[in-house]
Amino acid sequence: METIEVALPMRGGLMMDEDAASIVAQIKSLLKQLRTKGATDKEIDSLLIEEDKSGRAYIDSTGMLVLPDEGNVRIKLTPMERTLYILFLRYPDGINADELWRYWDELCEIYGSQMVYDNKGLIEDAVEGICDEEKVSWYTNVSRIKRKITDRLGKRTAERYIIRRGTDGLYRIAAQTMR
């Protein structure tokens, strides 16, 4: 049986046999028919996404973000990125970014545990940068986390693991923490 390489948009090339290539061609044809009948990209995407799978995530003892439901993918985050990720895993109901200051002590505790030094002043300065009114450091770190996860998993799969703003205005991670 001949092996055929098919280019897929999210993950590069995929080696498959003739049967698999035939299935891909059928799917493409069906998707084209759906679009012709008026289905939107959002409606088509909803057919392809596993809605009930939220995924699991944790930060391991070496400081790596580990995603067990994605083949134990490991993603390196900076200490501040880990701090934010851990905080949001602790609050699955969400956090208002304008009220991060309410989590000051917890952010200091988490960030301190992610650092190799124990300088209270430097820890507080870093947390202050996250909690300030302009939120430049906050948005920068959230964006970097999103980019790192999306680069490793692809856009669709990454949605479960990134910090996202919900329709209620609260930021949260859909993934569940593993304790």
Secondary structure as UniProt FT lines:
FT   STRAND          3..8
FT   TURN            9..11
FT   STRAND          12..17
FT   HELIX           18..36
FT   TURN            37..38
FT   HELIX           41..48
FT   TURN            51..52
FT   STRAND          56..59
FT   TURN            61..62
FT   STRAND          64..67
FT   HELIX           68..70
FT   STRAND          73..76
FT   HELIX           79..90
FT   TURN            92..93
FT   HELIX           97..103
FT   HELIX           104..114
FT   HELIX           120..131
FT   TURN            133..134
FT   HELIX           136..153
FT   HELIX           155..158
FT   TURN            159..161
FT   STRAND          164..165
FT   TURN            167..168
FT   STRAND          171..172
FT   STRAND          176..177
//
